Amino acid sequence: MPLKESAEEVTNAVVDVLGTDVSPEHAAEIAKIVEAALLAAYRDCTERNTKVAAACCDQDMDQAHKIAEEMRRNTTALIANLSSLR
């Protein structure tokens, strides 16, 4: 599921829990905050995974570099897609 959809689902769930009506502008702001939090979590996870891949493939650094490069390309594509949503 795209991050934008996840952010919108979380926003709707928060609004439901609060039990109040939220203007579309406020809902959009909440969704942006949630998107930023999801993106930050994704970046942290990617960084940790890259470190694990490097440690795991210590004997085969070429393979570790290939894995890290693929992860960087995916991260760059995700960031580009999220940036185009704004």
C-alpha positions as CSV (number, residue, x, y, z in Angstrom):
1,M,0.0,0.0,0.0
2,P,1.4,3.4,-0.9
3,L,2.4,5.7,2.0
4,K,-0.1,8.3,1.0
5,E,-3.0,5.7,1.4
6,S,-1.5,4.5,4.7
7,A,-1.3,8.1,6.0
8,E,-4.9,8.8,5.0
9,E,-6.1,5.6,6.8
10,V,-4.2,6.6,9.9
11,T,-5.7,10.1,9.7
12,N,-9.2,8.7,9.4
13,A,-8.6,6.4,12.3
14,V,-7.4,9.3,14.5
15,V,-10.3,11.4,13.5
16,D,-12.7,8.6,14.4
17,V,-11.1,8.1,17.8
18,L,-11.3,11.8,18.5
19,G,-15.0,11.8,17.6
20,T,-14.8,15.2,16.1
21,D,-15.3,16.6,12.6
22,V,-12.1,17.8,10.9
23,S,-12.0,20.1,8.0
24,P,-10.4,18.8,4.8
25,E,-7.5,21.2,5.3
26,H,-6.8,19.9,8.8
27,A,-7.1,16.3,7.6
28,A,-4.6,17.0,4.8
29,E,-2.2,18.5,7.4
30,I,-2.6,15.5,9.6
31,A,-1.9,13.2,6.7
32,K,1.3,15.1,5.8
33,I,2.5,14.7,9.4
34,V,1.7,11.0,9.3
35,E,3.4,10.6,5.9
36,A,6.6,12.3,7.2
37,A,6.6,10.0,10.2
38,L,6.2,6.9,8.0
39,L,9.0,8.2,5.7
40,A,11.3,8.8,8.6
41,A,10.6,5.2,9.9
42,Y,11.2,3.8,6.4
43,R,14.5,5.6,6.2
44,D,15.6,4.4,9.6
45,C,14.6,0.8,8.7
46,T,16.5,1.1,5.4
47,E,19.6,2.3,7.1
48,R,19.5,-0.6,9.6
49,N,18.9,-3.1,6.8
50,T,21.8,-1.8,4.9
51,K,24.1,-2.2,7.9
52,V,22.8,-5.7,8.4
53,A,23.3,-6.6,4.8
54,A,26.9,-5.3,4.9
55,A,27.6,-7.2,8.1
56,C,25.9,-10.4,6.8
57,C,27.8,-10.3,3.5
58,D,31.1,-9.3,5.0
59,Q,33.0,-12.0,3.2
60,D,31.3,-11.1,-0.1
61,M,31.4,-7.3,-0.2
62,D,30.4,-7.2,-3.8
63,Q,27.1,-8.8,-2.9
64,A,26.7,-6.4,0.0
65,H,27.3,-3.4,-2.3
66,K,24.8,-4.7,-4.8
67,I,22.1,-5.1,-2.0
68,A,22.9,-1.7,-0.6
69,E,22.7,-0.1,-4.0
70,E,19.4,-1.7,-4.7
71,M,18.0,-0.4,-1.4
72,R,19.3,3.1,-2.2
73,R,17.6,3.0,-5.6
74,N,14.3,1.9,-4.0
75,T,14.6,4.6,-1.4
76,T,15.3,7.3,-4.0
77,A,12.2,6.1,-6.0
78,L,10.0,6.2,-2.9
79,I,11.2,9.7,-2.0
80,A,10.6,10.9,-5.6
81,N,7.1,9.5,-5.5
82,L,6.3,11.1,-2.2
83,S,7.7,14.4,-3.3
84,S,5.5,14.4,-6.3
85,L,2.4,14.0,-4.1
86,R,2.9,17.4,-2.5
